[in-house]
Amino acid sequence: MKWNMGSADRAIRFGLASIIAVSYYANLISGVLATVLLLMMGVLLVTSFVGSCPLYYPFGISTRKNRSSDTRFSKDET
């Protein structure tokens, strides 16, 4: 799996997820809006921890700086 998210991208996603969580637990959002935002929060958290966004792949987007070891699990490892 290729990493395609830089540290700033990951921090922004984590920050947005934190804002959604605080808003939910402070009862600032509720109902359908809360459900949609909580689902979005889950996606933001998972992608920020994994470091890879599936929506970036079809468009060839990468916010990560180029490095020689861009893959996590190389097939060359023995």
Secondary structure, 3 states (H helix, E strand, C coil): CECCCCHHHHHHHHHHHHHHHHHHHCCCCCHHHHHHHHHHHHHHHHHHHHCCCCCHHHHCCCCCCCCCCCECCCCCCC
